Amino acid sequence: MEQVCDRQETLKKELKEAKETVSIAFIKPFLSALAWTFALAIPFIVLFLIVTNVSHVPDGRSLFDAYDDWLSGTALGAKFLEIIPREGFWGFICMVLSLVVWCGVFPCVIFLLPAMFVLSVIVTVFSVIFAKRVIKKNTAAIPVLQQEIDERIQAMAEALAYVPPDYRFSMAVDHFCQSYANQKADSLKEAVNLFDVYLHQQKMEQKQQEILNVERRKLSEMAYQSEQLEKINRELKQIRRDVDWMSW
């Protein structure tokens, strides 16, 4: 019964996640592309600069020079070059920043971002296809599980009526049955009391285990500190011997 309920909750969670995936399918490629671009920006810029300076176009120029000429001829590149001040201290600062933009930001926007967008679209398409399959499968499976749960509840209703409400779960019922089978209890009240004692013992053992774990960590830390102090003392003794030798 509890396993069926857990299975139903798992299917409901999967169904909810699948519906969320479908609902944000239109904006997910943009968000994913931006996230991947930011994550891969620095490695991409380094690789871009290495490849473009090592590789050459047919006319003998480096690939970076070809990129520089091409970007300078575009409306974006020409406008960017026009607005950069070139005189004074601020001109120097702006020139440095412009190099960062020219060699880093522009390549990421022009090359990396579109590539990440295409990749995001492909991943999103497959994610949506998988999510729709999950929606179809779970939508059909959840009512079947609910019907099974209702049937089991109905079948166990009469038997569960004899069990106190706070103890209507498998662990407690199993303990009651074992208590009756092993003749440790002659009534439900005695079985309930034995189960309460068992739970209390379990909690106490758990607390004792936690205390032991804390004590072990403390002893380990003290041993490490003692080892470090001993190491420092040995180093100090060695320094004293060196100083004494030098003074002699």
C-alpha positions in Angstrom: 0.0 0.0 0.0 2.7 2.5 1.0 4.8 1.5 -2.0 1.9 2.2 -4.3 1.4 5.6 -2.7 5.1 6.4 -3.1 4.9 5.3 -6.7 1.9 7.6 -7.3 3.7 10.6 -5.7 6.7 9.9 -7.9 4.6 9.9 -11.0 2.8 13.1 -9.9 6.2 14.8 -9.4 7.4 13.6 -12.8 4.2 14.8 -14.4 4.6 18.3 -12.8 8.2 18.6 -14.0 7.2 17.5 -17.5 4.4 20.1 -17.7 6.8 22.8 -16.5 9.3 21.7 -19.2 6.6 22.0 -21.9 5.3 25.3 -20.5 8.7 27.1 -20.7 9.8 25.5 -24.0 9.6 28.8 -25.9 11.9 30.7 -23.5 14.2 27.9 -22.4 16.5 28.1 -25.5 17.2 31.8 -24.8 17.8 31.2 -21.1 20.0 28.2 -21.7 21.9 29.9 -24.5 22.7 32.8 -22.3 23.7 30.6 -19.3 26.0 28.4 -21.5 27.5 31.5 -23.1 28.4 33.0 -19.7 29.7 29.7 -18.5 31.9 29.1 -21.6 32.9 32.7 -22.3 36.4 32.6 -20.9 37.5 29.3 -22.4 36.0 30.2 -25.7 37.8 33.6 -25.8 41.1 32.0 -25.0 40.5 29.3 -27.7 39.3 31.9 -30.2 42.4 34.1 -29.8 44.7 31.1 -30.1 43.0 29.6 -33.2 42.6 32.9 -35.0 46.2 33.9 -34.4 47.6 30.5 -35.5 45.3 30.0 -38.5 45.7 31.9 -41.7 43.3 32.8 -44.6 44.4 32.1 -48.2 45.8 35.6 -48.7 48.3 35.0 -45.9 46.7 37.1 -43.2 46.0 35.6 -39.8 42.4 34.6 -39.2 42.2 37.3 -36.4 43.2 40.0 -38.9 40.5 38.8 -41.2 38.0 38.9 -38.4 39.2 42.4 -37.4 38.8 43.7 -40.9 35.4 42.1 -41.3 34.1 43.4 -37.9 35.5 46.9 -38.7 33.4 46.9 -42.0 30.2 46.0 -40.3 27.8 48.7 -39.0 28.2 47.5 -35.4 32.0 47.6 -35.6 32.2 50.9 -37.4 29.9 52.6 -34.9 31.8 51.1 -32.0 35.1 52.4 -33.3 33.6 55.9 -33.8 32.4 56.3 -30.2 35.7 55.3 -28.6 37.6 58.4 -27.3 41.3 58.2 -28.2 42.9 61.0 -26.2 43.9 61.5 -22.6 43.8 59.2 -19.7 40.2 58.2 -20.2 41.0 57.5 -23.9 43.6 55.0 -22.8 41.2 53.4 -20.4 38.5 53.2 -23.1 41.0 51.7 -25.6 41.8 49.0 -23.1 38.1 48.3 -22.5 37.5 48.4 -26.2 40.1 45.6 -26.7 38.2 43.5 -24.2 35.0 44.1 -26.0 36.5 43.7 -29.5 38.4 40.5 -28.7 36.1 39.0 -26.1 32.5 40.2 -26.0 32.0 40.5 -29.7 33.3 37.0 -30.5 31.0 35.6 -27.8 28.0 37.5 -29.1 28.7 36.8 -32.8 29.9 33.2 -32.7 29.4 31.5 -29.3 25.9 32.8 -28.5 24.3 31.7 -31.8 26.0 28.3 -31.5 24.7 27.9 -27.9 21.2 29.0 -29.1 21.1 26.3 -31.8 22.3 23.7 -29.3 19.7 24.8 -26.8 17.0 24.6 -29.4 18.0 21.0 -30.2 18.2 20.0 -26.5 14.8 21.7 -25.8 13.2 19.9 -28.7 14.3 16.5 -27.4 13.3 17.5 -23.8 9.8 18.5 -24.9 9.4 15.2 -26.8 10.5 13.3 -23.8 8.3 15.4 -21.5 5.2 14.9 -23.6 5.8 11.1 -23.4 6.0 11.3 -19.7 2.8 13.4 -19.5 1.0 10.9 -21.7 2.2 7.9 -19.7 1.8 9.3 -16.2 -1.6 10.8 -17.0 -2.8 7.3 -17.8 -1.0 5.6 -14.9 -1.9 7.9 -12.0 -5.7 7.1 -12.1 -4.9 3.4 -12.3 -2.8 3.7 -9.2 -5.4 5.8 -7.4 -8.0 3.1 -8.2 -5.6 0.4 -6.8 -5.1 2.6 -3.6 -8.9 3.0 -3.2 -9.4 -0.8 -3.6 -6.7 -1.6 -1.0 -8.1 1.0 1.4 -11.5 -0.5 1.1 -10.1 -4.0 1.6 -8.2 -3.0 4.7 -10.8 -0.6 6.1 -12.3 -3.2 8.5 -8.9 -4.4 9.7 -7.5 -0.9 10.1 -10.5 0.1 12.2 -9.0 -1.9 15.0 -5.7 -0.1 14.8 -5.3 3.4 16.5 -5.1 6.2 14.0 -1.5 7.2 14.8 -0.3 3.7 14.2 -1.8 2.9 10.8 1.4 2.4 9.0 3.3 -0.7 8.0 6.1 -0.5 10.6 3.7 -0.3 13.5 1.4 -3.0 12.2 4.3 -5.3 11.5 5.5 -4.8 15.1 2.1 -5.5 16.4 1.9 -8.8 14.5 5.4 -9.8 15.7 4.4 -9.0 19.2 1.3 -11.2 19.0 3.1 -14.0 17.1 6.0 -14.1 19.7 3.5 -13.9 22.6 5.0 -10.7 23.9 1.6 -9.0 23.9 -1.9 -10.4 24.7 -3.8 -7.2 23.8 -3.6 -4.3 21.3 -2.8 -2.0 24.2 0.2 -4.0 25.2 1.3 -4.2 21.6 1.0 -0.4 21.3 3.0 0.1 24.5 5.8 -2.3 23.3 5.9 -0.4 20.0 6.3 2.9 21.8 9.1 1.4 23.9 10.8 0.2 20.7 10.5 3.6 19.1 12.0 5.2 22.2 14.9 2.8 22.2 15.5 3.5 18.5 15.6 7.3 19.2 17.9 6.9 22.1 20.3 4.7 20.1 20.3 7.2 17.3 21.1 10.0 19.7 23.9 7.9 21.3 25.3 7.2 17.9 25.2 10.9 17.1 27.0 11.7 20.3 29.6 9.0 19.6 30.2 10.5 16.1 30.7 14.0 17.6 33.1 12.6 20.2 35.0 10.7 17.4 35.3 14.0 15.5 36.6 15.8 18.5 39.2 13.1 19.2 40.3 13.2 15.6 40.6 17.0 15.7 42.6 16.8 19.0 44.9 14.1 17.6 45.5 16.3 14.5 46.2 19.4 16.7 48.5 17.4 18.9 50.3 16.1 15.8 50.7 19.7 14.5 52.0 20.9 17.9 54.5 18.1 18.0 55.6 19.0 14.5 56.0 22.7 15.5 58.0 21.7 18.6 60.4 19.6 16.5 60.9 22.5 14.1 61.6 24.9 17.0 64.1 22.4 18.5 65.8 22.2 15.1 65.9 26.0 14.8 67.5 26.2 18.3 70.1 23.7 17.4 70.9 25.6 14.2 71.1 28.9 16.1 73.4 27.3 18.7 75.6 25.8 16.1 75.9 29.2 14.3 76.7 31.1 17.5 79.4 28.5 18.4 
